[in-house]
Amino acid sequence: MSSITWNRFAALFVLLFVDHSENSLHSLKLGKSGGIDGLTKENILYSHPAVLVHLKLLFNMICTHGFVPDNFGMGACIIVAVFKDRLGDVCSANNYRPVTLSPVISKIFEYCVLHKYKHLFISDELQFGFKKNSSCSHSLFVPSQVVDYFTQHGSSVYLASLDVSKAFDRVHMLNVLINY
């Protein structure tokens, strides 16, 4: 990105205020484990109000200079007892989900960006998962309605489906990133 383009981007992006940090802090859930730095939402929530001012300054410097601290991308990866397949083998390590505990300050920054620029994050209307007020079960409604309609009118319905529930676990992500 050229310096002229970056400076225009930074000029639009820089205006994060203390209330952005405070609203973003309240978006996080209480009682969650700390990241690699050991900080939790409660540490920031019950700290001196000047901490939010310093976070605002940090976030604006990140936006101005286009540099994110290395620790923002570091997380503590743990394995928790969340089953991917509740009907599967509980003794199989493949049925446990790894969870990465990200630093709370990077989460607050992400929420600041999300709250300030959510009007720019537009997705396709046909996307159902990972979207607010929507889920994959919404995508099942249309095919079920189509099947009901045609069977009620005496037609045969043929349906093919592909189960890709384990596809993500089998993708070598480094190759995807390198070839992207």
N, C-alpha and C positions, 0 to 999 in steps of 0.2 A: 504494500500500500504506500503510495507516495506521501510525502510529508504534508502536502497541501490537502489531499483527501483526508488524511488522518486528522489534521487539525480541524477540518470542518466537522468530522465525525465527533471528535473530542469536544468541540464547542457545543454540539447538540446534546452530548451525553453527560457532561460534567455536572449538571445541576441536580445533584443528589443532596437532599437536605436531611437534617436530623430527624424530622418526622418520617422520612422514608426508612431510616434505620430502625426507628421505634416501631413503626407499623410492621416492618419485616420481622422484627424480634417477636412480636405478638403472633405472627403467623406460624412460628415454630411451636411444637408440642412440648409440654412440661414433662419432666420425668424421664427423658431420653438419655441414653448413655453419651458420654463425651467422646470427642474425636481423638485423634492421635496426640493433640495438645492437652487433653484432659478437661477442656472447658465445656460447660453445658449452657443451655439457655438460662438456667437459674443464676449462673455466675454473672452473666451480663445483665440480666433483669434486675438483680438486687445490688448491682454495683453503683458507684457514684454516677450521676447523670453526665458527667464530663466524659465518661467512656463512650457514650453515643456520639458526642461531638468529635472525639478522636476517630471513631469508626467512620463517620461522615467524611472527615478529612482524608483518611486512608482510602476510602472508596473513590473519592473524587480524584486523588492522585493516581489511583489505578486507571481510572478512565482517561485522565489527561495524558499520562505517559504511556499507556498501552502495555503496562507491565503488571503481571499478576505474581504475587509471591509464590515460590515453589511449594510451600506448605499448603496452599489452597487446593492443590491437586492431590495431596497425600491423604490417605485414609487408613484407618485400622480395619483390616478385613477379619471378620470373625465368622464362625459357623454357628448358626442358631437352629433350634429345633422347629423350623418351619418346614413342613413337608410340602414338596412340589406335587406329589401324587399321594393323596390320603389313602388310596386303596393299594398303594405299592408296598414294597418290603421296607419295614421300619429299620431293618439292619443294614440296608444298602446306603452307602455314602452318597449315592447319586440322588437320593430323595431329600437331602438337606440343602437348604438354600444359604449361600454365603451372603453376608450383609457387610457393606463397607460403612464405617462410621466416619463421616466427613467432619472436618473442623467446623464448629458452630459459626465462626466469623465468616467463613466462605459461604455457609448457608444463608446468613443474613445478607451478604452481598448479592447472592443469587436472587433472593426474594426482593431486594431493592430494585434490581434490574427488571424482574418480572412485574412488580407492581407499577413501576414507572412506564414500562414499555409494553404492557400486555396487549394494548391495542395493535401493536405491530406483529405480534405472534399469532398469525392466522394459519389455521390448518384447513385441510379439505373437509367438506361436509360429510364425506364418506369415511372419515377416520372416526372410529368409535373408542378405541382404547387410548389410555394416557391423555385423556381430555376431560376437562371439568364438566360435570353434569352429564356424563356419557359413560357407557361401558360397553364391553363386548356383547353383553346380552341384548343391547339395543340392535346390534347388527343381526341378531338371530330372529328378530321380529319380522323383518321383511320376507325372508325365505319361508318362514312358517305361514305367513299370510298368503303368499303365492301358492304354496302347497294346498292350504285349506281351500282357497278359491277354486283351483282346478279340480280337486277331488270332489268338491260339492257340485261341480258342473259336469261330473261324469268323465273327466279326462284322467289319463294315467300321467303320473309325474315321475320322472327319473332324475335322480340327484346324485352327483358325485362330490365327494369331499376329500380333503387332504388334511391329515392330522400333523401339524408342524409344531406340536407342543414342545418337543425336544430339540427342534432345529437350532435354536439359539445356543444351546449347550454344546452343540457339535461344531459350531463355526469357530475357526481359528481367527480370533479378532485381530491379531497382529497382521496377518496377511490381508485382511479387509482394509485395515488402515494404510498399509504400505501401498496397496493397489488403488486406493481411493485417489 
